[in-house]
Amino acid sequence: MSEQATSDTKTKTRQGTVESDKRDKSRRVVVNFMTKHPKYGKFVKGRTILQVHDENNESKKGDLVEVRECKPVSKTKSWELVRVISSADLA
């Protein structure tokens, strides 16, 4: 059990918004972030688009979701859905 606990802490998790749910068992999730520019000190916005595996088609467009890194499911999908944090209907 301790091996599983240590492996869970090493996996990367991100929170993002579902941008597209047109494909079966696949979602396109946008993760927004801000970083400080190393030279000028200004905060710069950035975003990363992740292809996420959603086995049960739980999420919909606009939902806030938590995803974690996993072994590659296909050529582009190496992230999986952990949970839906908030639904687009409630927001």
Secondary structure, 3 states (H helix, E strand, C coil): CHHHHHHHHHCCEEEEEEEECCCCCEEEEEEEEEEECCCCCCEEEEEEEEEEECCCCCCCCCCEEEEEECCCCCCCCCEEEEEEEECCCCC
